[in-house]
Amino acid sequence: MTPVRIELHDERATVTTISADSGKIRLTKRDILFMGNVRLVSGDKVLLTDQARLIPEKGEIGCDHPFTLTISGQKKTGSHLFADVFLNPFFS
């Protein structure tokens, strides 16, 4: 898919938006890989990176590349991040 934009909804509204230059549905890994200018937005949280994956079955986002996560105006950087689809980190 190029470009790609996905909106995740609950019963009432969009809860997370994912956009990237391209994306791949990887059936064997059961995930979606987003590549190039990846931007995930959920409320006041924004994740910027070059590559991230969505594991739909678990509702998880994984990133093993340099990233910037902004939460309520505070920026955190790193190279490994796992979070739920609301960008609540499990660990980083």
N, CA, C and O atoms as CSV, one atom per row, in Angstrom:
chain,resi,resn,atom,element,x,y,z
A,1,MET,N,N,0.842,-1.164,0.000
A,1,MET,CA,C,0.000,0.000,0.000
A,1,MET,C,C,0.894,1.235,0.000
A,1,MET,O,O,1.848,1.298,0.775
A,2,THR,N,N,0.615,2.183,-0.823
A,2,THR,CA,C,1.363,3.445,-0.823
A,2,THR,C,C,0.462,4.579,-1.264
A,2,THR,O,O,-0.258,4.396,-2.246
A,3,PRO,N,N,0.441,5.705,-0.637
A,3,PRO,CA,C,0.731,5.859,0.789
A,3,PRO,C,C,-0.363,5.174,1.597
A,3,PRO,O,O,-1.331,4.664,1.034
A,4,VAL,N,N,-0.207,5.165,2.905
A,4,VAL,CA,C,-1.180,4.467,3.732
A,4,VAL,C,C,-1.646,5.384,4.862
A,4,VAL,O,O,-0.867,6.143,5.439
A,5,ARG,N,N,-2.938,5.286,5.156
A,5,ARG,CA,C,-3.530,5.993,6.302
A,5,ARG,C,C,-4.618,5.083,6.861
A,5,ARG,O,O,-5.538,4.674,6.153
A,6,ILE,N,N,-4.487,4.780,8.145
A,6,ILE,CA,C,-5.454,3.903,8.807
A,6,ILE,C,C,-5.996,4.639,10.018
A,6,ILE,O,O,-5.243,5.245,10.780
A,7,GLU,N,N,-7.301,4.582,10.186
A,7,GLU,CA,C,-7.936,5.157,11.371
A,7,GLU,C,C,-8.548,4.032,12.179
A,7,GLU,O,O,-9.308,3.216,11.657
A,8,LEU,N,N,-8.206,3.996,13.468
A,8,LEU,CA,C,-8.762,3.003,14.376
A,8,LEU,C,C,-9.864,3.677,15.180
A,8,LEU,O,O,-9.670,4.761,15.731
A,9,HIS,N,N,-11.017,3.030,15.243
A,9,HIS,CA,C,-12.189,3.616,15.886
A,9,HIS,C,C,-12.652,2.772,17.067
A,9,HIS,O,O,-12.475,1.554,17.085
A,10,ASP,N,N,-13.247,3.438,18.053
A,10,ASP,CA,C,-14.047,2.738,19.046
A,10,ASP,C,C,-15.500,2.918,18.608
A,10,ASP,O,O,-15.739,3.221,17.438
A,11,GLU,N,N,-16.446,2.750,19.469
A,11,GLU,CA,C,-17.846,2.847,19.074
A,11,GLU,C,C,-18.255,4.268,18.684
A,11,GLU,O,O,-19.242,4.452,17.971
A,12,ARG,N,N,-17.496,5.286,19.150
A,12,ARG,CA,C,-17.919,6.661,18.954
A,12,ARG,C,C,-17.031,7.504,18.057
A,12,ARG,O,O,-17.538,8.373,17.347
A,13,ALA,N,N,-15.729,7.278,18.064
A,13,ALA,CA,C,-14.833,8.206,17.374
A,13,ALA,C,C,-13.524,7.525,16.986
A,13,ALA,O,O,-13.257,6.388,17.372
A,14,THR,N,N,-12.711,8.252,16.209
A,14,THR,CA,C,-11.361,7.798,15.877
A,14,THR,C,C,-10.497,7.894,17.129
A,14,THR,O,O,-10.462,8.939,17.778
A,15,VAL,N,N,-9.797,6.806,17.473
A,15,VAL,CA,C,-8.934,6.812,18.663
A,15,VAL,C,C,-7.456,6.892,18.287
A,15,VAL,O,O,-6.646,7.406,19.060
A,16,THR,N,N,-7.103,6.390,17.111
A,16,THR,CA,C,-5.710,6.426,16.663
A,16,THR,C,C,-5.687,6.521,15.144
A,16,THR,O,O,-6.472,5.878,14.447
A,17,THR,N,N,-4.761,7.344,14.652
A,17,THR,CA,C,-4.542,7.469,13.213
A,17,THR,C,C,-3.095,7.090,12.926
A,17,THR,O,O,-2.176,7.549,13.604
A,18,ILE,N,N,-2.903,6.249,11.916
A,18,ILE,CA,C,-1.568,5.812,11.508
A,18,ILE,C,C,-1.386,6.199,10.048
A,18,ILE,O,O,-2.223,5.867,9.209
A,19,SER,N,N,-0.298,6.901,9.740
A,19,SER,CA,C,0.004,7.223,8.345
A,19,SER,C,C,1.475,6.937,8.074
A,19,SER,O,O,2.312,7.010,8.974
A,20,ALA,N,N,1.777,6.611,6.820
A,20,ALA,CA,C,3.155,6.298,6.419
A,20,ALA,C,C,3.253,6.367,4.900
A,20,ALA,O,O,2.248,6.377,4.190
A,21,ASP,N,N,4.495,6.414,4.423
A,21,ASP,CA,C,4.720,6.404,2.974
A,21,ASP,C,C,4.235,5.109,2.349
A,21,ASP,O,O,3.706,5.105,1.237
A,22,SER,N,N,4.422,3.991,3.083
A,22,SER,CA,C,3.979,2.695,2.557
A,22,SER,C,C,3.696,1.740,3.707
A,22,SER,O,O,4.079,1.977,4.852
A,23,GLY,N,N,3.017,0.660,3.366
A,23,GLY,CA,C,2.703,-0.353,4.356
A,23,GLY,C,C,2.597,-1.718,3.698
A,23,GLY,O,O,2.285,-1.833,2.513
A,24,LYS,N,N,2.866,-2.753,4.494
A,24,LYS,CA,C,2.774,-4.141,4.020
A,24,LYS,C,C,1.964,-4.951,5.017
A,24,LYS,O,O,2.207,-4.884,6.222
A,25,ILE,N,N,1.022,-5.700,4.528
A,25,ILE,CA,C,0.325,-6.677,5.366
A,25,ILE,C,C,1.135,-7.956,5.279
A,25,ILE,O,O,1.273,-8.542,4.205
A,26,ARG,N,N,1.675,-8.392,6.423
A,26,ARG,CA,C,2.533,-9.580,6.452
A,26,ARG,C,C,1.748,-10.709,7.116
A,26,ARG,O,O,1.655,-10.796,8.340
A,27,LEU,N,N,1.190,-11.565,6.273
A,27,LEU,CA,C,0.323,-12.634,6.759
A,27,LEU,C,C,1.057,-13.624,7.657
A,27,LEU,O,O,0.502,-14.068,8.662
A,28,THR,N,N,2.292,-13.975,7.313
A,28,THR,CA,C,3.012,-14.964,8.119
A,28,THR,C,C,3.359,-14.425,9.509
A,28,THR,O,O,3.407,-15.189,10.473
A,29,LYS,N,N,3.602,-13.109,9.619
A,29,LYS,CA,C,3.910,-12.507,10.918
A,29,LYS,C,C,2.674,-11.943,11.606
A,29,LYS,O,O,2.727,-11.517,12.760
A,30,ARG,N,N,1.553,-11.949,10.875
A,30,ARG,CA,C,0.270,-11.475,11.415
A,30,ARG,C,C,0.350,-10.039,11.893
A,30,ARG,O,O,-0.167,-9.690,12.954
A,31,ASP,N,N,1.029,-9.185,11.065
A,31,ASP,CA,C,1.135,-7.782,11.422
A,31,ASP,C,C,1.060,-6.912,10.169
A,31,ASP,O,O,0.987,-7.408,9.045
A,32,ILE,N,N,1.080,-5.615,10.396
A,32,ILE,CA,C,1.152,-4.643,9.313
A,32,ILE,C,C,2.401,-3.813,9.568
A,32,ILE,O,O,2.548,-3.221,10.637
A,33,LEU,N,N,3.302,-3.768,8.588
A,33,LEU,CA,C,4.541,-3.022,8.700
A,33,LEU,C,C,4.378,-1.692,7.977
A,33,LEU,O,O,4.048,-1.660,6.791
A,34,PHE,N,N,4.611,-0.587,8.699
A,34,PHE,CA,C,4.541,0.758,8.142
A,34,PHE,C,C,5.963,1.259,7.950
A,34,PHE,O,O,6.807,1.097,8.832
A,35,MET,N,N,6.235,1.880,6.775
A,35,MET,CA,C,7.592,2.304,6.454
A,35,MET,C,C,7.596,3.721,5.886
A,35,MET,O,O,6.733,4.086,5.088
A,36,GLY,N,N,8.573,4.506,6.309
A,36,GLY,CA,C,8.767,5.851,5.784
A,36,GLY,C,C,7.818,6.875,6.375
A,36,GLY,O,O,6.604,6.783,6.198
A,37,ASN,N,N,8.367,7.838,7.069
A,37,ASN,CA,C,7.574,8.932,7.655
A,37,ASN,C,C,6.348,8.437,8.411
A,37,ASN,O,O,5.234,8.914,8.195
A,38,VAL,N,N,6.569,7.482,9.292
A,38,VAL,CA,C,5.472,6.889,10.054
A,38,VAL,C,C,5.045,7.867,11.148
A,38,VAL,O,O,5.873,8.389,11.895
A,39,ARG,N,N,3.743,8.102,11.225
A,39,ARG,CA,C,3.175,9.014,12.222
A,39,ARG,C,C,1.940,8.349,12.825
A,39,ARG,O,O,0.989,8.025,12.115
A,40,LEU,N,N,1.965,8.149,14.140
A,40,LEU,CA,C,0.820,7.613,14.864
A,40,LEU,C,C,0.341,8.689,15.823
A,40,LEU,O,O,1.135,9.269,16.564
A,41,VAL,N,N,-0.957,8.955,15.809
A,41,VAL,CA,C,-1.532,9.977,16.674
A,41,VAL,C,C,-2.698,9.377,17.432
A,41,VAL,O,O,-3.598,8.780,16.841
A,42,SER,N,N,-2.674,9.540,18.753
A,42,SER,CA,C,-3.775,9.102,19.609
A,42,SER,C,C,-3.957,10.151,20.703
A,42,SER,O,O,-3.163,10.222,21.642
A,43,GLY,N,N,-4.989,10.951,20.580
A,43,GLY,CA,C,-5.221,12.023,21.543
A,43,GLY,C,C,-4.066,13.001,21.515
A,43,GLY,O,O,-3.737,13.538,20.458
A,44,ASP,N,N,-3.436,13.245,22.676
A,44,ASP,CA,C,-2.310,14.179,22.759
A,44,ASP,C,C,-0.970,13.478,22.592
A,44,ASP,O,O,0.071,14.064,22.888
A,45,LYS,N,N,-0.975,12.237,22.124
A,45,LYS,CA,C,0.254,11.452,21.950
A,45,LYS,C,C,0.568,11.324,20.459
A,45,LYS,O,O,-0.309,11.028,19.648
A,46,VAL,N,N,1.844,11.554,20.115
A,46,VAL,CA,C,2.286,11.462,18.720
A,46,VAL,C,C,3.589,10.668,18.677
A,46,VAL,O,O,4.543,10.992,19.383
A,47,LEU,N,N,3.623,9.633,17.850
A,47,LEU,CA,C,4.823,8.831,17.626
A,47,LEU,C,C,5.312,9.089,16.208
A,47,LEU,O,O,4.555,8.952,15.247
A,48,LEU,N,N,6.586,9.466,16.081
A,48,LEU,CA,C,7.220,9.670,14.783
A,48,LEU,C,C,8.393,8.727,14.662
A,48,LEU,O,O,9.219,8.647,15.571
A,49,THR,N,N,8.482,8.004,13.542
A,49,THR,CA,C,9.569,7.056,13.310
A,49,THR,C,C,9.628,6.730,11.826
A,49,THR,O,O,8.773,7.172,11.059
A,50,ASP,N,N,10.624,5.964,11.418
A,50,ASP,CA,C,10.734,5.537,10.020
A,50,ASP,C,C,10.101,4.173,9.772
A,50,ASP,O,O,9.800,3.823,8.631
A,51,GLN,N,N,9.899,3.399,10.845
A,51,GLN,CA,C,9.310,2.073,10.668
A,51,GLN,C,C,8.635,1.631,11.958
A,51,GLN,O,O,9.194,1.774,13.046
A,52,ALA,N,N,7.438,1.098,11.827
A,52,ALA,CA,C,6.706,0.573,12.986
A,52,ALA,C,C,5.779,-0.525,12.491
A,52,ALA,O,O,5.456,-0.612,11.306
A,53,ARG,N,N,5.362,-1.361,13.437
A,53,ARG,CA,C,4.445,-2.435,13.047
A,53,ARG,C,C,3.237,-2.441,13.983
A,53,ARG,O,O,3.333,-2.135,15.171
A,54,LEU,N,N,2.125,-2.792,13.408
A,54,LEU,CA,C,0.879,-2.934,14.143
A,54,LEU,C,C,0.549,-4.413,14.210
A,54,LEU,O,O,0.527,-5.106,13.192
A,55,ILE,N,N,0.291,-4.889,15.421
A,55,ILE,CA,C,-0.138,-6.274,15.607
A,55,ILE,C,C,-1.630,-6.204,15.950
A,55,ILE,O,O,-1.991,-6.063,17.118
A,56,PRO,N,N,-2.495,-6.302,14.939
A,56,PRO,CA,C,-3.927,-6.104,15.156
A,56,PRO,C,C,-4.528,-7.052,16.187
A,56,PRO,O,O,-5.376,-6.647,16.983
A,57,GLU,N,N,-4.099,-8.300,16.178
A,57,GLU,CA,C,-4.642,-9.311,17.081
A,57,GLU,C,C,-4.459,-8.935,18.550
A,57,GLU,O,O,-5.299,-9.258,19.390
A,58,LYS,N,N,-3.350,-8.248,18.855
A,58,LYS,CA,C,-3.034,-7.867,20.231
A,58,LYS,C,C,-3.297,-6.390,20.513
A,58,LYS,O,O,-3.268,-5.961,21.666
A,59,GLY,N,N,-3.555,-5.610,19.456
A,59,GLY,CA,C,-3.732,-4.179,19.642
A,59,GLY,C,C,-2.459,-3.502,20.092
A,59,GLY,O,O,-2.495,-2.604,20.933
A,60,GLU,N,N,-1.311,-3.931,19.529
A,60,GLU,CA,C,-0.006,-3.419,19.937
A,60,GLU,C,C,0.729,-2.771,18.770
A,60,GLU,O,O,0.557,-3.147,17.611
A,61,ILE,N,N,1.553,-1.784,19.117
A,61,ILE,CA,C,2.442,-1.122,18.184
A,61,ILE,C,C,3.863,-1.456,18.613
A,61,ILE,O,O,4.186,-1.364,19.797
A,62,GLY,N,N,4.716,-1.843,17.668
A,62,GLY,CA,C,6.112,-2.125,17.957
A,62,GLY,C,C,7.015,-1.279,17.076
A,62,GLY,O,O,6.724,-1.054,15.901
A,63,CYS,N,N,8.109,-0.815,17.654
A,63,CYS,CA,C,9.051,0.010,16.912
A,63,CYS,C,C,10.459,-0.354,17.363
A,63,CYS,O,O,10.790,-0.225,18.541
A,64,ASP,N,N,11.294,-0.810,16.422
A,64,ASP,CA,C,12.696,-1.141,16.706
A,64,ASP,C,C,13.629,-0.224,15.937
A,64,ASP,O,O,14.719,-0.629,15.535
A,65,HIS,N,N,13.199,1.011,15.736
A,65,HIS,CA,C,13.973,2.022,15.030
A,65,HIS,C,C,13.925,3.308,15.853
A,65,HIS,O,O,13.058,3.456,16.714
A,66,PRO,N,N,14.841,4.231,15.601
A,66,PRO,CA,C,14.783,5.493,16.346
A,66,PRO,C,C,13.393,6.129,16.234
A,66,PRO,O,O,12.789,6.146,15.162
A,67,PHE,N,N,12.904,6.647,17.355
A,67,PHE,CA,C,11.571,7.244,17.387
A,67,PHE,C,C,11.560,8.450,18.313
A,67,PHE,O,O,12.442,8.628,19.152
A,68,THR,N,N,10.541,9.263,18.133
A,68,THR,CA,C,10.215,10.342,19.064
A,68,THR,C,C,8.761,10.164,19.444
A,68,THR,O,O,7.889,10.106,18.577
A,69,LEU,N,N,8.498,10.077,20.734
A,69,LEU,CA,C,7.140,9.964,21.256
A,69,LEU,C,C,6.863,11.215,22.073
A,69,LEU,O,O,7.548,11.488,23.058
A,70,THR,N,N,5.858,11.972,21.659
A,70,THR,CA,C,5.479,13.182,22.367
A,70,THR,C,C,4.178,12.906,23.109
A,70,THR,O,O,3.181,12.499,22.513
A,71,ILE,N,N,4.203,13.135,24.421
A,71,ILE,CA,C,3.018,12.949,25.266
A,71,ILE,C,C,2.807,14.241,26.042
A,71,ILE,O,O,3.661,14.644,26.831
A,72,SER,N,N,1.685,14.877,25.819
A,72,SER,CA,C,1.359,16.140,26.497
A,72,SER,C,C,2.494,17.150,26.387
A,72,SER,O,O,2.811,17.844,27.352
A,73,GLY,N,N,3.105,17.230,25.207
A,73,GLY,CA,C,4.161,18.199,24.965
A,73,GLY,C,C,5.553,17.776,25.397
A,73,GLY,O,O,6.523,18.471,25.095
A,74,GLN,N,N,5.679,16.650,26.098
A,74,GLN,CA,C,6.988,16.164,26.528
A,74,GLN,C,C,7.486,15.106,25.552
A,74,GLN,O,O,6.793,14.131,25.263
A,75,LYS,N,N,8.712,15.316,25.043
A,75,LYS,CA,C,9.281,14.407,24.046
A,75,LYS,C,C,10.168,13.368,24.702
A,75,LYS,O,O,10.973,13.671,25.583
A,76,LYS,N,N,9.998,12.123,24.245
A,76,LYS,CA,C,10.864,11.016,24.652
A,76,LYS,C,C,11.414,10.410,23.369
A,76,LYS,O,O,10.697,10.269,22.377
A,77,THR,N,N,12.692,10.055,23.399
A,77,THR,CA,C,13.299,9.417,22.238
A,77,THR,C,C,13.865,8.077,22.641
A,77,THR,O,O,14.109,7.817,23.819
A,78,GLY,N,N,14.071,7.227,21.651
A,78,GLY,CA,C,14.640,5.917,21.899
A,78,GLY,C,C,14.721,5.131,20.614
A,78,GLY,O,O,14.517,5.670,19.526
A,79,SER,N,N,15.019,3.848,20.744
A,79,SER,CA,C,15.114,2.998,19.558
A,79,SER,C,C,14.296,1.722,19.684
A,79,SER,O,O,14.260,0.927,18.745
A,80,HIS,N,N,13.638,1.504,20.819
A,80,HIS,CA,C,12.754,0.344,20.988
A,80,HIS,C,C,11.525,0.805,21.761
A,80,HIS,O,O,11.638,1.404,22.831
A,81,LEU,N,N,10.359,0.520,21.208
A,81,LEU,CA,C,9.124,0.920,21.870
A,81,LEU,C,C,8.052,-0.120,21.597
A,81,LEU,O,O,7.897,-0.585,20.467
A,82,PHE,N,N,7.317,-0.481,22.631
A,82,PHE,CA,C,6.130,-1.308,22.483
A,82,PHE,C,C,5.023,-0.617,23.252
A,82,PHE,O,O,5.195,-0.254,24.416
A,83,ALA,N,N,3.889,-0.439,22.601
A,83,ALA,CA,C,2.787,0.303,23.203
A,83,ALA,C,C,1.475,-0.289,22.725
A,83,ALA,O,O,1.434,-1.061,21.768
A,84,ASP,N,N,0.401,0.087,23.411
A,84,ASP,CA,C,-0.915,-0.288,22.908
A,84,ASP,C,C,-1.298,0.709,21.811
A,84,ASP,O,O,-0.555,1.655,21.549
A,85,VAL,N,N,-2.445,0.502,21.175
A,85,VAL,CA,C,-2.835,1.365,20.054
A,85,VAL,C,C,-3.183,2.784,20.496
A,85,VAL,O,O,-3.373,3.666,19.658
A,86,PHE,N,N,-3.266,3.008,21.810
A,86,PHE,CA,C,-3.485,4.355,22.333
A,86,PHE,C,C,-2.162,5.039,22.652
A,86,PHE,O,O,-2.150,6.125,23.231
A,87,LEU,N,N,-1.043,4.413,22.278
A,87,LEU,CA,C,0.314,4.890,22.506
A,87,LEU,C,C,0.671,4.990,23.986
A,87,LEU,O,O,1.432,5.868,24.394
A,88,ASN,N,N,0.120,4.091,24.774
A,88,ASN,CA,C,0.541,3.925,26.163
A,88,ASN,C,C,1.669,2.901,26.161
A,88,ASN,O,O,1.420,1.719,25.925
A,89,PRO,N,N,2.923,3.332,26.420
A,89,PRO,CA,C,4.071,2.409,26.328
A,89,PRO,C,C,3.990,1.283,27.360
A,89,PRO,O,O,3.593,1.496,28.506
A,90,PHE,N,N,4.377,0.075,26.926
A,90,PHE,CA,C,4.552,-1.051,27.849
A,90,PHE,C,C,5.918,-0.925,28.500
A,90,PHE,O,O,6.062,-1.080,29.713
A,91,PHE,N,N,6.923,-0.638,27.670
A,91,PHE,CA,C,8.286,-0.360,28.096
A,91,PHE,C,C,8.994,0.243,26.903
A,91,PHE,O,O,8.542,0.091,25.768
A,92,SER,N,N,10.104,0.927,27.148
A,92,SER,CA,C,10.842,1.521,26.021
A,92,SER,C,C,12.320,1.523,26.301
A,92,SER,O,O,13.105,1.982,25.471
